[in-house]
Amino acid sequence: MHEIPDDPLTERAQHLLRVLVESYIREGQPVGSRNLSRDSGLNLSAATVRNVMADLEEYGFVASPHTSAGRVPTDKGYRFFVDTLLRQRQRPDDSHMLHELSQRLEQEEDRDPKALVAVASQMLSSLTHLAGVVTIPRQPHQSLSQIEFLPLSENRVLAVMVINGRDVQNRVVHLERYYTAEELRRAANFLNQQFVGKELAQIRLDIVAELTQAGETLNQLMRDAIHVAQQAVGEGNQQSGPEYVLAGETNLMEFAELSNVEKLRRLFDAFTSKRDILHLLDQSLGAEGVQIFIGQESGYQILDNCSLVTAPYALDNETVGVLGVIGPTRMAYDRVIPIVDVTARLLGSALNSRR
C-alpha cells in the first residue's frame, strides 16, 4: 500500500463516500458500484465508481464484507462523513416531538431534578429510536447552610446538612467514641459559626488545615467538633460518581449488527455496571457542544460497533451533566446530532427555571 496523502479524497470521491454512507445508514446493506453510480447523480460509469471505491478502500474509508460485492463504511469513513461531509440540519424535523419534550420538562420543573433527567432520557430514546442516556446533574456549588448532629447507637451519628439553602443531605457517620446529645449540639453550634456559607470542598480543606496547623492549641470542644465534621463532610462521604438514567436500550436489539446475543449481553452488562459508560460521558463534561465517539474511538471494546453522541447541559452557566444517544455506528447522524444538541439546551433551561 502506497503512502496516503494528507487529503486523499477528490471532490468526486467525497461525494461518492457521502452517498455510500447515507445509503448504508438508510438501508443497512452493502452498497454496490452500480447502485452507487445510479444514486450519486453523477454521470459516472460503474467501472469509474469501482475505481474510486478501490481507492476509498485502500485509504481505509470503506470495507468489503466477505459475503458481498458491495462496500460498507468503516469507523474512519463515518468519521470523515461526520466531520467534513455532513450537512447538519439547523433543527430536527421532529419539531412536534421537541415541542412535546419542552412541555414535558416544564411539567416536571417543580419536581426533583432526577424527574427531569428521566423525562429527557425517555424523550431522547423516543425521538431517535435508540438508547437515551442522561447523567444526574452534579451540584455546581455545594455551600453549607446548616449542620446538625443526632446521636444513634454504637458510636454512630446522623449528620443532617442543609446545602445551598434547601437541599437536605443525611449521612450516618461512625465515630471513635460515643458523643452525648449535648456534645453534638455544642459541636454543631461551633461548626455553624465557623463554616456556614462555605463550599463543602473548602470546608474539607479548612478542617485538614485546622487539624494539622493548630495542633495542641485546639480546646476539646473544637477538637471534637472538627473530628465529627471531618467524618460528615469527608471525601469518603461524598456521593459516588454521577449516576445516569438510561432509556430505550431494547431499541438496540432491532439492529442486525447488534443483534448477536453475546454482544447484546456484554453491552447490557456495561449499561448495568455503568463504570465505562460514565467514564466516556465524563469526557464530554468539559467539551463545548456535541461530541461524537464512533466505534473504536470510545476506547471500550464493548462499544466497537456503537456510536455515542453527547452534549453537556448547564445550570447557572456551569456544566453539571451530559446527555446523549447510544446506537449502532449506522445511525442517522444528521437527525441524532441536532436532537441531542437541542435536548441538552432544553434540559438546561428546565433546570434553570426550577431554581
C-alpha positions in Angstrom: 0.0 0.0 0.0 1.5 3.3 -1.0 1.6 6.3 1.4 -1.7 8.0 1.9 -1.6 11.8 1.3 -2.9 14.2 3.9 -6.1 14.8 1.9 -6.5 11.7 -0.3 -10.1 12.4 -1.4 -11.0 14.3 -4.5 -14.3 16.2 -4.6 -15.8 13.3 -6.6 -14.6 10.7 -4.1 -16.0 12.7 -1.2 -19.4 12.9 -2.9 -19.5 9.2 -3.5 -18.4 8.4 0.0 -21.2 10.6 1.4 -23.8 8.9 -0.9 -22.5 5.5 0.2 -22.7 6.3 3.9 -26.2 7.7 3.6 -27.3 4.7 1.6 -25.8 2.3 4.2 -27.3 4.2 7.1 -30.7 4.1 5.4 -30.7 0.5 4.0 -28.3 -1.4 6.2 -26.9 -3.3 3.2 -23.5 -3.1 1.5 -23.6 -0.7 -1.4 -22.6 -1.9 -4.9 -20.9 0.2 -7.6 -23.9 0.0 -9.9 -26.4 1.3 -7.3 -23.8 4.0 -6.2 -23.4 5.2 -9.8 -27.2 5.5 -10.1 -27.7 7.2 -6.7 -24.8 9.6 -7.0 -26.5 11.9 -9.5 -23.2 12.0 -11.4 -22.7 10.8 -15.0 -20.2 8.1 -14.0 -19.9 4.5 -15.2 -19.9 1.6 -12.8 -16.3 1.0 -13.7 -15.3 4.5 -12.7 -17.2 4.2 -9.4 -15.4 0.8 -8.8 -12.0 2.5 -9.2 -13.0 5.3 -6.7 -14.3 2.6 -4.3 -11.0 0.8 -4.6 -9.1 4.0 -3.6 -11.5 4.6 -0.7 -10.9 1.0 0.5 -7.2 1.4 0.2 -7.3 4.6 2.3 -9.5 2.8 4.9 -12.7 4.7 4.4 -14.8 1.6 3.3 -14.5 -2.1 3.6 -15.8 -5.1 1.6 -17.7 -7.7 3.6 -16.7 -11.2 2.5 -20.3 -12.1 1.6 -21.0 -9.2 -0.7 -19.6 -7.4 -3.7 -20.7 -4.1 -2.1 -18.9 -1.9 0.4 -19.7 -0.6 3.8 -18.3 2.4 5.7 -15.5 1.9 8.3 -15.2 3.9 11.5 -12.8 6.1 9.6 -15.4 6.6 6.8 -18.1 7.5 9.3 -15.7 10.0 11.0 -14.9 11.7 7.7 -18.6 11.8 6.9 -19.5 13.4 10.2 -16.6 15.9 10.3 -16.5 17.1 6.7 -19.4 15.9 4.7 -22.4 16.0 6.9 -24.9 18.8 6.1 -26.4 19.2 9.6 -29.9 20.5 9.8 -30.3 23.6 12.0 -33.2 21.9 13.8 -34.6 18.4 13.9 -37.6 17.7 11.7 -39.4 16.3 14.7 -40.5 19.8 15.8 -43.8 18.5 17.2 -41.9 15.9 19.4 -39.4 18.6 20.6 -42.4 20.8 21.5 -43.7 17.8 23.5 -40.3 17.4 25.2 -40.3 21.1 26.1 -43.8 20.8 27.6 -43.0 17.6 29.5 -39.9 19.2 31.0 -41.9 22.3 32.0 -44.4 20.0 33.8 -41.6 18.4 35.8 -40.0 21.7 36.8 -41.3 21.7 40.4 -40.1 18.1 41.0 -36.7 16.6 41.7 -34.0 17.1 39.0 -34.0 13.3 38.6 -37.5 13.5 37.2 -36.3 16.0 34.6 -33.4 13.7 33.7 -35.8 10.7 33.4 -38.1 12.6 31.0 -35.1 13.8 28.9 -33.7 10.3 28.6 -37.1 8.8 27.6 -37.7 11.5 25.0 -34.2 11.1 23.5 -35.0 7.5 23.1 -38.4 8.2 21.6 -37.1 10.8 19.1 -34.1 8.7 17.9 -35.4 5.1 18.4 -32.0 4.5 20.0 -30.9 4.4 23.7 -31.1 7.7 25.5 -28.7 8.4 28.4 -28.6 11.4 30.8 -26.4 11.8 33.8 -27.9 13.0 37.1 -26.9 16.7 37.5 -23.9 17.4 39.7 -24.3 20.2 42.2 -22.3 23.1 40.7 -21.9 24.6 44.1 -22.4 22.9 47.4 -22.5 25.6 50.1 -23.2 24.6 53.7 -26.3 26.4 55.1 -26.6 24.5 58.4 -25.4 21.3 60.1 -26.9 19.3 63.0 -26.0 16.0 64.6 -28.2 13.4 66.2 -26.8 10.5 68.3 -27.5 7.0 67.2 -26.5 3.6 68.7 -22.9 2.2 68.7 -21.0 5.4 68.2 -22.9 6.4 65.1 -24.2 9.9 64.5 -26.7 11.2 61.9 -25.3 14.3 60.3 -28.1 16.5 58.8 -26.7 19.1 56.4 -28.7 21.8 54.6 -26.9 22.5 51.3 -27.5 25.6 49.2 -30.3 26.7 51.4 -32.7 24.0 50.5 -31.2 20.6 49.7 -31.0 18.3 52.8 -28.4 15.6 52.9 -28.4 13.0 55.7 -25.3 11.0 56.4 -24.6 8.3 59.0 -21.0 8.6 60.3 -19.1 6.3 62.5 -17.1 7.9 65.3 -14.3 6.6 67.5 -16.3 7.2 70.7 -19.8 7.9 71.9 -20.9 11.5 71.9 -23.8 12.7 74.0 -26.6 14.8 72.5 -25.2 17.9 74.3 -21.7 17.4 73.0 -23.1 17.0 69.5 -25.2 20.2 69.9 -22.1 22.2 71.0 -20.1 20.8 68.1 -22.8 21.7 65.6 -23.0 25.3 67.1 -19.3 25.7 66.7 -19.3 24.3 63.1 -22.2 26.5 62.1 -20.3 29.6 63.4 -17.1 28.6 61.6 -18.3 27.1 58.3 -21.8 28.2 57.2 -21.7 29.8 53.8 -18.5 28.0 52.7 -18.3 25.4 49.9 -18.0 21.8 51.2 -14.8 21.4 49.2 -13.3 24.4 51.1 -14.6 23.1 54.4 -12.8 19.8 53.9 -9.6 21.8 53.2 -10.1 24.0 56.3 -10.7 21.0 58.5 -7.4 19.4 57.5 -5.6 22.8 58.0 -7.2 23.1 61.5 -6.0 19.6 62.5 -2.5 19.9 61.1 -1.6 23.5 61.9 -3.5 24.3 65.2 -2.3 21.1 66.9 -2.5 21.2 70.7 -3.9 24.8 70.7 -7.4 23.4 70.0 -9.6 23.0 73.0 -11.5 19.8 73.4 -14.8 21.2 72.0 -13.1 22.5 68.9 -11.2 19.2 68.5 -14.4 17.1 68.9 -16.3 19.3 66.5 -13.7 19.1 63.8 -13.4 15.3 64.1 -17.1 14.9 63.8 -17.2 17.3 60.8 -14.3 15.5 59.2 -16.4 12.4 59.1 -19.5 14.2 58.0 -18.1 16.1 55.0 -15.0 14.0 54.2 -14.3 12.7 50.8 -15.5 9.2 51.7 -19.0 10.6 52.3 -19.3 12.3 49.0 -21.9 10.8 46.7 -20.3 8.2 44.4 -19.7 9.3 40.9 -22.6 10.7 38.9 -25.3 8.2 38.1 -27.2 8.2 34.8 -30.7 7.3 33.6 -30.9 5.0 30.6 -34.0 4.6 28.4 -34.7 2.6 25.3 -31.8 0.2 25.4 -34.0 -2.6 24.0 -34.2 -0.5 20.8 -30.7 -1.6 20.0 -31.9 -5.2 19.6 -33.6 -4.2 16.3 -30.3 -3.6 14.6 -28.8 -6.6 12.9 -25.2 -5.6 13.7 -26.0 -5.5 17.4 -28.4 -8.5 17.5 -25.8 -11.1 18.3 -26.9 -12.5 21.7 -23.4 -12.4 23.2 -22.8 -8.9 22.0 -26.1 -7.7 23.5 -25.4 -9.4 26.8 -22.0 -7.8 27.1 -23.4 -4.4 26.1 -26.3 -4.6 28.6 -23.7 -5.7 31.3 -21.8 -2.5 30.5 -25.0 -0.5 30.9 -25.7 -2.1 34.3 -22.1 -1.7 35.7 -22.1 1.9 34.4 -18.4 2.5 35.1 -17.2 2.5 31.5 -20.2 4.4 30.1 -19.8 7.1 32.9 -16.1 7.4 32.1 -17.0 8.0 28.5 -19.7 10.5 29.4 -17.3 12.3 31.7 -15.0 13.0 28.7 -17.8 15.3 27.4 -18.2 17.3 30.6 -15.5 19.8 29.7 -16.4 19.9 26.0 -18.3 22.5 24.1 -21.3 21.4 22.1 -21.9 17.9 20.6 -19.2 15.2 20.9 -19.3 12.0 18.8 -17.5 8.8 19.6 -17.6 6.4 16.6 -16.9 2.7 17.1 -13.4 2.1 18.4 -12.9 5.8 19.2 -14.5 5.2 22.5 -11.6 3.0 23.7 -14.0 0.4 25.0 -14.2 -2.9 23.1 -17.8 -3.5 24.0 -18.7 -0.3 22.1 -16.8 -1.1 19.0 -20.0 -1.5 16.9 -21.6 1.5 18.5 -21.6 5.3 18.4 -22.2 7.7 21.2 -23.4 11.2 20.5 -23.3 13.5 23.6 -23.8 17.1 24.6 -23.2 18.8 28.1 -26.1 20.6 29.8 -25.6 23.5 32.2 -27.1 25.1 35.3 -26.3 28.7 36.1 -23.9 28.7 33.1 -21.9 25.8 34.7 -21.9 22.4 33.1 -23.5 19.9 35.5 -24.1 16.9 33.4 -24.1 15.2 30.0 -26.8 13.6 27.9 -26.6 11.6 24.7 -27.7 8.7 22.5 -26.1 5.3 22.1 -26.7 3.4 18.9 -25.0 1.4 16.1 -22.3 3.2 14.1 -25.0 3.0 11.3 -27.1 5.7 13.0 -28.7 8.7 11.2 -26.2 11.3 12.4 -27.9 14.1 10.6 -31.0 13.6 12.8 -29.4 12.5 16.0 -26.9 15.3 16.3 -29.4 18.2 16.3 -31.8 16.2 18.6 -29.1 15.7 21.2 -28.0 19.4 20.9 -31.5 20.8 21.3 -32.4 18.4 24.2 -29.3 19.5 26.1 -30.4 23.1 25.8 -34.0 22.3 26.8 -32.9 20.3 29.8 -30.6 23.1 31.0 -33.4 25.6 30.5 -35.8 23.5 32.6 -33.3 23.1 35.4 -32.6 26.8 35.5 -36.4 27.6 35.5 -36.8 25.3 38.5 -34.4 27.4 40.6 
